Every structure is written in C-alpha cells, then in structure tokens.
Amino acid sequence: MVNFLIRRLLAAIALLIIVSMVTFAIFFLVPRLTGASSADLASRYVGKSAGPQAIHEVEIRLGLNRPVVVQYWNFVKGIIVGAHYDFGPSKVYCAPPCFGYSFINQTPVWPDLLDRLPVTLSLAAGAAVIWLVFGVTTGVISALKRGSAVDRASMGVALAGVSLPIFFTGLLSLAIFRDNLQWFPGAGTYVGFTQNPATWAANLVLPWVTLAFMQGALYARLTRAGMLETMGEDYIRTARAKGLPERVVITRHALRATLTPVLTIFGIDLGTLLGGAVLTEGTFSLPGLGKFAIDSINNNDLPRVLGVVMIGAFFIVLANLVVDILYAVIDPRVRLS
C-alpha cells in the first residue's frame, strides 16, 4: 500500500509539472507561434486602455522579450521562492507561491485567489455531498425496483436534471424560493462560515441543490446501470446461495463494485468544480473562482487568468490522486496491480 501511494504521489507531481508547462505554453508560446509579439503579450498585463510606453515598460520589466524557456523558469521559480517586480523607483515582492502580479489591480494574484477560494470550496463541497448521496441512493433504488413506477419516476427526474442547463434551473429556483416564497432571502449573498455558520448554510442551499440536481442526475443513471450489470454477476448469485442477507449482498458486494466508475466521474467533477463553478457562481452572483475568472477575462488580466487555470489544474490532479487512493481501499486488485 505504501509503494502504491508513493507511485501515485510521484505521478501526480509529474503531472502537475507537465500541466504547468502546457499551460504556460498556451499563454506564452502559442501566441508567438501565431504571430503575436512580446508587446502584444505585455498588453494583456496592463489592460485595454494602456499606452505604448506603459506596454513597453511592462515588456522589459517582465522579461517578455526573453526566450520562452527563461520565462518559464522564472515563472516556476516565482511559485517556489517568490518574485520581485520592478516598477522603476519601487519594487514589489510577491511571496511564494507567486502566480504573477496583476498590474491592472496592483496586487499579487495569489492573495486574490485565496480570497475567492472559500466561496468555491463551500459551493463544491456542499453540492458534492448532496449529489453523491442522493444520486447513488436513487440509482440503487431504481436498479432494485427495475421497471416499477419508482424507477420510471426517478429516471425521468434524472433525465430532466441532465437536460436542463444550470442557469435555467438556478434562475428558476431564485425566482420561486427567494423572490416569491422568500424561503431563502439571502440566496446569492455569501457569508463566511466563521462569521455565521447558519447564515452560510442558508444562503448556499439554493446553489447547492441546483448544482446537485444537475450532477446527481448523472450519478443516478450511472449507478443504476452499474447495479443492473453487477447484480447479474456470478459472485452475486454465489453470495445469495451462501445465505447472506440481501442487505449485505447489495451494500458489500454489488454496490462496492459499482462505485469504481462512480468515483472516477466524481474525482473529475469535484476537481473541476474546485477550479471554479463558472455558471453556478455567475447565476447566483457568488464571488468564487469561476466569477473571478470571468471578470479577469473581461478585464484582459492575463496573470489572474493564468492563476485560475493553474489552481484549477492543481485541484483536478489532487482530486484524481484521492480517487486513486480510494480505488485501492474499495478494490484490493488495484493495490496488487
């Protein structure tokens, strides 16, 4: 088990390095291959209204006229040990991990990411618990009652959840439960967990349920298909022939085998959400990483966009690492391989 964890950890670190190289190449190498100059890249650091002199100064101070390999090394070094940014008469130190400096807002990127991260973590964690519990439970019940009214009704709701876009269900829930019924008057306003846990949860109920409705529908259909396939396996018939209770057959044997593909999808979905739930945060006006990314793109703020991409890639790699570990817990064959 220890060797398995070490292998997965080393693979995750290598993948993060590759992701950083690919991300940096997309932002700095690909534009040059398509004909963009270093001055064009510098203009993305200072915004749309900057003059030629300001763009040229940023180009020199950031070393955008240097080879791409040197720029990448400076980028990695900034993440590890920090970086100094020269503004002529003054210098600004960006403490590690330094993902860049926003010249538009005159602030390092990392503190801004940390300010938005609790919002996205709260949204993703709460919604993930809801969609995983209800999605898997609904899928198991539908598989055990195949062809019944419960099965048809639950799969019909799941089909609606997969089909309806989140901005539609989000706006509909706001109109009904916040504006008309006024059950959740604070929906769309984020309050920190440490400030008031009850208000924090109440204001996030609608975003949680809306996001979980879409994601949980996929998990219900996936769990149902896996359970129907697993319940016909020989080892399930053997477990029943040995006289095991039906509850043990379902939970310990059938469901355990079904959870492997569910965990795969869960790791990808959770990692993607931790990188920013763009549509959900935009619909409910939550100041998370997704809304932060959209605002940065609209303001042409390249360092912030690059920071969001890097933090999103980190969470996806981390989520998949956790899923690999859970694989080994659920299925011992993974450890032996």
C-alpha positions as CSV (number, residue, x, y, z in Angstrom):
1,M,0.0,0.0,0.0
2,V,2.9,2.4,0.8
3,N,4.5,1.7,-2.6
4,F,1.2,2.3,-4.3
5,L,0.8,5.7,-2.6
6,I,4.4,6.7,-3.4
7,R,3.9,5.8,-7.1
8,R,0.6,7.8,-7.2
9,L,2.1,10.8,-5.5
10,L,5.1,10.9,-7.8
11,A,2.8,10.6,-10.8
12,A,0.7,13.5,-9.5
13,I,3.8,15.7,-9.1
14,A,5.0,14.8,-12.6
15,L,1.5,15.6,-14.0
16,L,1.5,19.0,-12.2
17,I,4.8,19.8,-13.8
18,I,3.5,18.8,-17.3
19,V,0.3,20.8,-16.7
20,S,2.3,23.9,-15.8
21,M,4.4,23.6,-18.9
22,V,1.4,23.1,-21.2
23,T,-0.5,26.0,-19.5
24,F,2.5,28.3,-19.8
25,A,2.9,27.3,-23.4
26,I,-0.7,28.1,-24.2
27,F,-0.4,31.6,-22.8
28,F,3.1,32.5,-23.9
29,L,4.3,30.1,-26.7
30,V,1.2,29.6,-28.8
31,P,0.5,33.3,-29.3
32,R,4.1,33.8,-30.6
33,L,3.7,30.9,-33.0
34,T,0.6,32.6,-34.3
35,G,2.4,35.8,-34.9
36,A,1.9,37.8,-31.6
37,S,4.9,39.9,-30.4
38,S,6.1,40.3,-26.9
39,A,4.4,43.7,-26.9
40,D,1.1,42.0,-27.6
41,L,1.7,39.8,-24.6
42,A,2.6,42.7,-22.4
43,S,-0.6,44.5,-23.3
44,R,-2.5,41.6,-21.6
45,Y,-0.8,42.5,-18.4
46,V,-1.7,46.2,-18.3
47,G,-5.3,46.1,-19.6
48,K,-7.0,47.5,-22.7
49,S,-6.5,51.2,-22.0
50,A,-2.7,51.3,-21.5
51,G,-0.5,53.3,-23.9
52,P,2.5,52.2,-25.9
53,Q,5.0,53.5,-23.3
54,A,3.4,51.5,-20.4
55,I,3.2,48.4,-22.6
56,H,6.9,48.7,-23.5
57,E,7.9,49.1,-19.8
58,V,6.0,46.1,-18.8
59,E,7.5,44.1,-21.6
60,I,11.0,44.9,-20.4
61,R,10.4,44.5,-16.7
62,L,8.7,41.1,-17.0
63,G,11.2,39.8,-19.5
64,L,8.6,39.0,-22.1
65,N,11.3,39.7,-24.8
66,R,13.4,36.9,-23.4
67,P,13.3,33.2,-24.6
68,V,10.2,31.3,-23.6
69,V,12.4,28.8,-21.6
70,V,13.8,31.6,-19.5
71,Q,10.3,33.0,-18.9
72,Y,9.0,29.5,-17.8
73,W,11.9,29.1,-15.4
74,N,11.2,32.5,-13.9
75,F,7.5,31.5,-13.6
76,V,8.3,28.3,-11.7
77,K,10.9,30.0,-9.5
78,G,8.3,32.6,-8.6
79,I,5.9,29.9,-7.5
80,I,8.6,28.2,-5.3
81,V,10.6,31.2,-3.8
82,G,8.6,34.3,-4.8
83,A,9.4,37.1,-7.3
84,H,10.3,40.8,-7.3
85,Y,8.5,43.1,-9.7
86,D,10.3,46.3,-10.6
87,F,8.2,49.5,-11.0
88,G,11.1,51.9,-11.5
89,P,11.5,53.8,-8.2
90,S,9.9,51.0,-6.2
91,K,9.9,47.2,-6.1
92,V,7.1,44.8,-5.1
93,Y,7.8,41.4,-3.6
94,C,5.4,38.7,-4.5
95,A,5.6,36.0,-1.8
96,P,5.5,32.3,-2.7
97,P,3.5,30.8,-4.2
98,C,3.6,33.7,-6.6
99,F,1.3,33.1,-9.6
100,G,2.0,36.5,-11.0
101,Y,1.2,40.2,-10.4
102,S,-1.9,42.0,-11.6
103,F,-0.8,45.3,-13.0
104,I,-4.4,46.3,-13.5
105,N,-5.3,45.9,-9.8
106,Q,-1.8,46.5,-8.5
107,T,-2.0,43.3,-6.4
108,P,-0.4,39.8,-6.4
109,V,-2.6,37.1,-7.8
110,W,-2.3,34.5,-5.0
111,P,-4.0,36.6,-2.2
112,D,-6.8,37.3,-4.6
113,L,-7.2,33.6,-5.3
114,L,-7.2,32.9,-1.6
115,D,-10.0,35.4,-1.0
116,R,-12.2,33.7,-3.6
117,L,-11.3,30.1,-2.8
118,P,-13.5,29.7,0.4
119,V,-16.6,30.5,-1.7
120,T,-15.8,27.9,-4.3
121,L,-14.8,25.3,-1.7
122,S,-18.1,25.9,0.2
123,L,-20.1,25.6,-3.0
124,A,-18.3,22.5,-4.3
125,A,-18.2,20.6,-1.0
126,G,-21.8,21.1,-0.1
127,A,-23.1,20.3,-3.6
128,A,-20.8,17.2,-3.9
129,V,-22.1,15.7,-0.7
130,I,-25.7,16.2,-1.8
131,W,-25.3,14.9,-5.4
132,L,-23.2,11.9,-4.3
133,V,-25.6,10.7,-1.5
134,F,-28.8,11.3,-3.4
135,G,-27.5,10.3,-6.8
136,V,-26.1,7.0,-5.7
137,T,-29.1,6.2,-3.4
138,T,-31.5,7.0,-6.2
139,G,-29.6,4.8,-8.6
140,V,-29.5,1.8,-6.3
141,I,-33.2,2.1,-5.5
142,S,-34.1,2.3,-9.2
143,A,-31.9,-0.7,-10.0
144,L,-33.5,-2.8,-7.3
145,K,-37.0,-1.7,-8.4
146,R,-36.4,-2.0,-12.1
147,G,-39.4,-1.3,-14.3
148,S,-41.5,0.0,-11.4
149,A,-43.2,3.4,-11.1
150,V,-40.4,4.4,-8.7
151,D,-37.8,3.5,-11.3
152,R,-39.5,5.4,-14.1
153,A,-40.2,8.5,-12.0
154,S,-36.6,8.7,-10.7
155,M,-35.1,8.2,-14.1
156,G,-37.5,10.8,-15.5
157,V,-36.3,13.3,-12.9
158,A,-32.7,12.3,-13.7
159,L,-33.2,12.9,-17.4
160,A,-34.6,16.4,-16.6
161,G,-31.6,17.1,-14.4
162,V,-29.1,16.2,-17.1
163,S,-31.0,18.0,-19.8
164,L,-31.9,21.4,-18.1
165,P,-29.0,23.9,-18.1
166,I,-27.9,25.1,-14.7
167,F,-28.5,28.8,-15.5
168,F,-32.2,27.9,-16.2
169,T,-32.8,25.9,-13.0
170,G,-30.7,28.4,-11.0
171,L,-32.8,31.4,-12.1
172,L,-36.0,29.4,-11.7
173,S,-35.1,28.5,-8.1
174,L,-34.2,32.1,-7.3
175,A,-37.5,33.4,-8.7
176,I,-39.6,30.8,-6.8
177,F,-37.8,30.3,-3.5
178,R,-36.1,33.6,-3.0
179,D,-38.3,36.2,-4.7
180,N,-41.8,34.7,-4.4
181,L,-41.8,32.4,-1.4
182,Q,-38.9,34.2,0.3
183,W,-37.8,31.0,1.9
184,F,-34.1,31.8,1.2
185,P,-34.0,35.7,1.2
186,G,-30.2,35.7,1.4
187,A,-29.6,33.4,-1.6
188,G,-26.9,34.9,-3.8
189,T,-25.1,36.6,-0.9
190,Y,-22.1,34.8,0.5
191,V,-21.4,34.9,4.3
192,G,-18.2,33.2,5.6
193,F,-18.6,30.0,7.6
194,T,-16.6,31.5,10.5
195,Q,-18.8,34.6,10.6
196,N,-22.2,32.8,10.9
197,P,-22.4,29.1,10.1
198,A,-26.2,29.1,10.0
199,T,-26.4,32.0,7.5
200,W,-23.6,30.5,5.5
201,A,-25.6,27.3,5.0
202,A,-28.9,29.0,4.4
203,N,-27.5,31.3,1.7
204,L,-25.9,28.3,-0.1
205,V,-28.9,25.9,0.0
206,L,-30.2,27.0,-3.4
207,P,-26.8,26.9,-5.2
208,W,-26.1,23.5,-3.6
209,V,-29.4,22.0,-4.6
210,T,-29.3,23.5,-8.1
211,L,-25.8,22.2,-8.8
212,A,-26.5,18.8,-7.1
213,F,-29.7,18.4,-9.2
214,M,-27.7,18.5,-12.4
215,Q,-24.8,16.4,-11.2
216,G,-26.8,14.0,-9.1
217,A,-28.9,13.0,-12.1
218,L,-25.8,11.8,-13.9
219,Y,-24.7,9.7,-10.9
220,A,-28.2,8.2,-10.5
221,R,-28.2,7.0,-14.1
222,L,-24.6,5.7,-13.8
223,T,-25.2,3.9,-10.5
224,R,-28.4,2.3,-11.9
225,A,-26.6,1.0,-15.0
226,G,-23.7,-0.3,-12.9
227,M,-26.0,-2.0,-10.3
228,L,-28.1,-3.7,-13.0
229,E,-24.9,-5.1,-14.6
230,T,-23.4,-6.2,-11.2
231,M,-26.5,-7.8,-9.9
232,G,-26.3,-10.4,-12.7
233,E,-22.7,-11.5,-11.9
234,D,-21.9,-15.0,-10.7
235,Y,-20.4,-13.8,-7.4
236,I,-23.7,-12.1,-6.5
237,R,-25.6,-15.4,-7.1
238,T,-22.9,-17.2,-5.0
239,A,-23.3,-14.7,-2.2
240,R,-27.1,-15.2,-2.2
241,A,-26.6,-19.0,-2.4
242,K,-24.4,-18.9,0.7
243,G,-27.4,-17.4,2.6
244,L,-26.0,-13.8,3.1
245,P,-28.7,-11.2,3.9
246,E,-29.9,-9.2,0.9
247,R,-28.7,-6.0,2.6
248,V,-25.1,-7.4,2.8
249,V,-25.2,-8.6,-0.8
250,I,-26.3,-5.2,-2.1
251,T,-24.0,-3.0,0.1
252,R,-20.9,-5.1,0.5
253,H,-20.7,-6.8,-2.9
254,A,-22.9,-5.2,-5.5
255,L,-22.6,-1.5,-4.5
256,R,-18.8,-1.8,-3.8
257,A,-18.1,-2.9,-7.3
258,T,-20.5,-0.3,-8.8
259,L,-18.7,2.6,-7.0
260,T,-15.5,2.3,-9.1
261,P,-16.7,4.2,-12.2
262,V,-18.7,6.5,-10.0
263,L,-15.6,7.5,-8.1
264,T,-13.8,8.2,-11.5
265,I,-16.5,10.7,-12.5
266,F,-16.7,12.1,-9.0
267,G,-13.0,12.9,-8.9
268,I,-13.2,14.7,-12.3
269,D,-16.4,16.6,-11.4
270,L,-15.2,17.7,-8.0
271,G,-11.8,18.8,-9.2
272,T,-13.4,20.8,-12.0
273,L,-15.8,22.5,-9.5
274,L,-12.9,23.4,-7.2
275,G,-11.3,25.2,-10.1
276,G,-14.4,27.3,-10.4
277,A,-18.1,26.7,-11.0
278,V,-18.5,29.4,-13.6
279,L,-22.2,29.0,-14.5
280,T,-23.3,28.4,-10.9
281,E,-21.3,31.3,-9.4
282,G,-22.4,33.6,-12.2
283,T,-26.1,32.7,-11.8
284,F,-26.1,33.2,-8.0
285,S,-23.6,36.1,-8.1
286,L,-21.2,34.2,-5.8
287,P,-17.7,35.8,-5.7
288,G,-15.8,32.5,-6.2
289,L,-13.0,31.4,-8.6
290,G,-15.4,31.0,-11.5
291,K,-16.7,34.5,-11.4
292,F,-13.1,35.7,-10.7
293,A,-12.0,34.0,-13.9
294,I,-14.8,35.6,-16.0
295,D,-14.0,39.1,-14.6
296,S,-10.3,38.6,-15.3
297,I,-11.0,37.6,-18.9
298,N,-13.3,40.6,-19.4
299,N,-10.6,42.9,-18.0
300,N,-7.9,41.3,-20.1
301,D,-6.0,40.5,-16.9
302,L,-3.6,37.7,-18.0
303,P,-1.9,37.0,-14.7
304,R,-5.2,36.4,-12.9
305,V,-6.4,34.1,-15.7
306,L,-3.2,32.1,-15.6
307,G,-3.5,31.8,-11.8
308,V,-7.1,30.5,-12.0
309,V,-6.0,27.9,-14.7
310,M,-3.1,26.7,-12.5
311,I,-5.2,26.4,-9.3
312,G,-7.9,24.6,-11.3
313,A,-5.4,22.1,-12.7
314,F,-4.0,21.6,-9.2
315,F,-7.4,20.7,-7.8
316,I,-8.1,18.3,-10.7
317,V,-4.8,16.5,-10.2
318,L,-5.4,16.4,-6.4
319,A,-8.9,15.0,-6.8
320,N,-7.7,12.3,-9.1
321,L,-5.0,11.4,-6.6
322,V,-7.5,11.0,-3.9
323,V,-9.7,8.9,-6.2
324,D,-6.7,6.6,-6.9
325,I,-6.2,6.1,-3.2
326,L,-9.9,5.3,-2.7
327,Y,-9.7,2.8,-5.5
328,A,-7.1,0.9,-3.5
329,V,-9.4,0.9,-0.5
330,I,-12.5,-0.2,-2.4
331,D,-10.8,-2.7,-4.7
332,P,-7.7,-4.6,-3.4
333,R,-6.9,-5.7,-7.0
334,V,-5.7,-2.1,-7.7
335,R,-3.1,-2.3,-5.0
336,L,-1.8,-5.6,-6.4
337,S,-1.5,-4.2,-9.9
